[in-house]
């Protein structure tokens, strides 16, 4: 899948979270290109959504795979 995206002309970002929870939005999370941040085992869906919106609005991590966790 990553190869197909990488070979395309699309502007894409793949966000890979660990276990998703229904916890509240905190705005506190870590992002690491290519991997999950160390010892990041969970993250709320609200925080993943926050990162995804910011990534699009600010052109963060364009054409990259990123891990996002607590």
MIKETOR-119846 format. One line per 2 residues: number of its first residue (from 1); for each residue x, y, z of N, C-alpha, C, O, CB. Coordinates in steps of 0.05 Angstrom, whole numbers, plus 5000, padded with zeros to 4 digits. Glycine has a CB too. Layout:
N
NUM	X,Y,Z,X,Y,Z,X,Y,Z,X,Y,Z,X,Y,Z | ...
//
This chain:
70
1	5016,4976,5000,5000,5000,5000,5018,5025,5000,5013,5044,4985,4981,5000,5024 | 5038,5026,5017,5055,5050,5018,5069,5055,4992,5072,5077,4983,5076,5046,5041
3	5078,5033,4979,5091,5036,4953,5073,5049,4933,5081,5066,4917,5101,5009,4943 | 5048,5040,4932,5029,5051,4913,5025,5081,4917,5025,5096,4898,5001,5036,4915
5	5022,5089,4942,5019,5118,4948,5045,5132,4941,5044,5154,4928,5012,5122,4978 | 5068,5122,4948,5093,5135,4943,5098,5139,4914,5110,5159,4905,5116,5119,4955
7	5089,5121,4897,5093,5123,4868,5072,5141,4855,5074,5147,4831,5092,5095,4856 | 5052,5149,4870,5031,5166,4858,5039,5195,4860,5059,5203,4872,5004,5161,4873
9	5023,5211,4847,5027,5240,4848,5010,5254,4869,5009,5278,4871,5022,5253,4821 | 4996,5237,4885,4978,5248,4905,4993,5261,4928,5016,5254,4934,4961,5225,4916
11	4980,5279,4941,4990,5291,4966,4977,5275,4989,4953,5277,4993,4984,5322,4968 | 4992,5259,5003,4981,5240,5022,4997,5240,5048,5020,5248,5048,4980,5212,5011
13	4984,5232,5069,4997,5227,5095,4984,5202,5107,4959,5201,5108,4995,5252,5115 | 4999,5182,5115,4988,5159,5128,4993,5162,5158,5016,5165,5167,5002,5132,5118
15	4972,5162,5173,4973,5165,5202,4968,5138,5215,4948,5125,5210,4953,5186,5213 | 4988,5128,5231,4986,5102,5243,4986,5105,5273,5006,5109,5286,5009,5084,5234
17	4962,5103,5285,4961,5104,5314,4963,5076,5326,4959,5056,5312,4934,5117,5323 | 4969,5073,5352,4967,5047,5365,4938,5042,5373,4920,5049,5358,4986,5047,5391
19	4933,5030,5396,4905,5025,5405,4890,5051,5408,4898,5069,5422,4905,5009,5431 | 4867,5052,5395,4850,5076,5397,4831,5073,5421,4820,5052,5427,4833,5080,5371
21	4827,5096,5434,4809,5096,5457,4787,5117,5452,4789,5133,5434,4824,5103,5484 | 4767,5116,5469,4745,5137,5468,4751,5159,5488,4732,5173,5496,4718,5124,5473
23	4776,5162,5496,4783,5182,5515,4778,5210,5504,4772,5213,5481,4812,5179,5524 | 4781,5230,5522,4776,5258,5513,4798,5270,5497,4821,5259,5496,4771,5275,5538
25	4792,5291,5483,4812,5307,5469,4829,5321,5490,4819,5334,5508,4799,5328,5449 | 4856,5318,5487,4874,5332,5505,4893,5351,5490,4903,5370,5502,4890,5312,5521
27	4897,5345,5465,4916,5361,5449,4945,5354,5456,4964,5366,5445,4912,5390,5454 | 4949,5334,5473,4976,5325,5480,4981,5297,5468,4969,5277,5477,4979,5324,5512
29	4998,5297,5448,5005,5272,5435,5032,5276,5422,5042,5298,5419,4983,5263,5415 | 5044,5254,5414,5071,5255,5401,5069,5243,5373,5053,5225,5368,5092,5239,5418
31	5085,5253,5356,5086,5245,5328,5114,5237,5320,5133,5251,5327,5075,5267,5309 | 5117,5215,5306,5144,5207,5297,5142,5196,5269,5125,5179,5263,5155,5185,5316
33	5159,5206,5251,5158,5198,5224,5168,5169,5221,5189,5162,5231,5176,5216,5207 | 5153,5153,5208,5160,5125,5201,5156,5105,5223,5157,5081,5218,5189,5125,5194
35	5151,5114,5248,5147,5095,5271,5128,5107,5291,5123,5131,5290,5175,5089,5284 | 5119,5090,5309,5105,5101,5332,5125,5113,5352,5147,5103,5354,5088,5079,5346
37	5118,5134,5365,5135,5145,5386,5140,5124,5408,5123,5107,5413,5123,5171,5399 | 5163,5124,5420,5171,5104,5440,5151,5104,5463,5142,5124,5473,5199,5111,5451
39	5144,5080,5470,5125,5074,5493,5098,5087,5489,5084,5094,5509,5138,5084,5518 | 5090,5091,5465,5063,5101,5459,5045,5079,5453,5045,5068,5431,5064,5122,5436
41	5028,5071,5472,5011,5047,5469,4982,5053,5463,4968,5036,5453,5013,5031,5493 | 4973,5077,5469,4945,5085,5465,4943,5114,5457,4961,5130,5461,4928,5079,5490
43	4920,5121,5445,4914,5149,5439,4884,5151,5435,4871,5132,5425,4930,5159,5414 | 4873,5174,5442,4844,5177,5438,4838,5184,5408,4855,5196,5395,4833,5200,5456
45	4815,5175,5400,4807,5181,5372,4806,5212,5368,4813,5221,5346,4779,5169,5366 | 4798,5226,5388,4797,5256,5386,4824,5268,5381,4827,5286,5365,4785,5268,5411
47	4845,5257,5393,4872,5268,5389,4883,5260,5362,4897,5275,5349,4891,5257,5411 | 4876,5236,5352,4884,5228,5325,4871,5247,5305,4883,5256,5286,4876,5198,5319
49	4845,5252,5309,4831,5270,5291,4843,5298,5291,4846,5310,5270,4801,5272,5299 | 4851,5307,5314,4864,5333,5317,4890,5334,5300,4894,5353,5285,4871,5340,5346
51	4906,5313,5302,4931,5313,5286,4924,5312,5256,4937,5327,5241,4948,5288,5294 | 4905,5296,5249,4899,5294,5220,4889,5320,5209,4897,5327,5186,4877,5272,5216
53	4873,5335,5224,4864,5361,5214,4887,5380,5212,4890,5395,5192,4842,5372,5233 | 4905,5381,5233,4928,5399,5232,4947,5391,5209,4958,5409,5196,4943,5398,5258
55	4950,5365,5204,4968,5356,5182,4958,5367,5155,4974,5375,5139,4969,5326,5182 | 4932,5367,5151,4921,5377,5126,4922,5407,5125,4931,5418,5105,4892,5367,5123
57	4914,5420,5146,4914,5450,5146,4942,5462,5143,4945,5482,5129,4901,5460,5171 | 4962,5450,5155,4989,5461,5155,5009,5446,5138,5033,5451,5140,4998,5462,5184
59	4999,5428,5122,5016,5412,5104,5038,5398,5119,5061,5397,5109,5028,5430,5082 | 5032,5387,5142,5051,5372,5158,5054,5344,5147,5034,5332,5138,5043,5371,5188
61	5077,5333,5147,5082,5305,5140,5071,5297,5112,5063,5275,5108,5069,5288,5160 | 5072,5315,5093,5063,5309,5067,5080,5287,5054,5104,5289,5055,5063,5334,5049
63	5066,5267,5043,5079,5244,5030,5096,5228,5050,5118,5218,5043,5096,5254,5007 | 5086,5225,5075,5101,5211,5095,5082,5193,5111,5058,5197,5112,5116,5230,5114
65	5094,5173,5124,5079,5156,5143,5088,5165,5170,5111,5167,5176,5086,5125,5138 | 5068,5170,5188,5074,5180,5214,5059,5163,5235,5037,5154,5231,5067,5210,5217
67	5072,5159,5258,5059,5147,5281,5051,5169,5300,5066,5188,5304,5078,5126,5294 | 5028,5166,5312,5019,5186,5331,5008,5171,5355,4992,5152,5353,4996,5204,5319
69	5018,5179,5379,5009,5165,5404,5010,5184,5427,5018,5207,5425,5027,5141,5409 | 5001,5174,5450,4999,5190,5475,5027,5197,5484,5030,5211,5504,4985,5175,5497
//
